[in-house]
Amino acid sequence: MDFSLFQTNVANPTFISTAYAMLLAFILGCLLAFTYEKTTAEIRLSHHFLQAMILGAIVAATVMHAIGDSLARGLGMLGALAIIRFRTSISNPRNIIFMFAALATGIACGVYGFNAAFAGMMSFCGAAFVLRYSPFGKTQQLGSIRFKRDRENAFDEKDIETILLRYCERIELSQLQLSVEEFTERELFRYEYIMVLKSKAKEENLLEDILGTGVLFNVKINRKQQTEVL
């Protein structure tokens, strides 16, 4: 892939070289969006985020194309972009990496670094697929469990955690509250544990063991899927 012909036109790019850079940025952005869609285990995917990656690559290529080798243009563009405030928060670090990859691809295309853009994108997408199907990309069942017990019972936290650890890889006590019922005036402990279930564990069996104690009641499990993908 010899692009030396295009690299001679950085100062005054031709229409053909500019069109080629934008087209390559669009294609690589689509490849990046496809990789994100196939390697993300989340059920709810934001189509706006997928489009933002593709459009971000084109915008980055356009900015770098407009700047060229001019220092004055670069400073002017930096000042213009400083006026814009991006208030959209991205909570998932993996999404930030994908967005940064889209911008890096656009920058490489904008400065006619086509080899770097193509090789970098192939490496990034290949690594994303490898990590998705490696132990780093396994899906864990993250959830929480809530229940109550009478204060008079001798059943303590160690007994509760012994039952939970039969079915969970990790547990964490997130809330412990002592309250008094309004009519019966019984003192009750309210527990809430955050837990990561084992791969072969069943929630039904966990509920049966907890209710089988005869001490814990009002048991409720909330499920939420968490994926550990880079």
Salt bridges, closest charged atoms under 4 A:
ASP150 OD1 - ARG186 NH1 3.25
GLU181 OE2 - ARG186 NH2 3.52
GLU187 OE1 - ARG151 NH1 2.90
GLU192 OE2 - ARG146 NE 3.47
GLU203 OE2 - ARG223 NE 3.68
ASP209 OD2 - ARG166 NH1 3.63
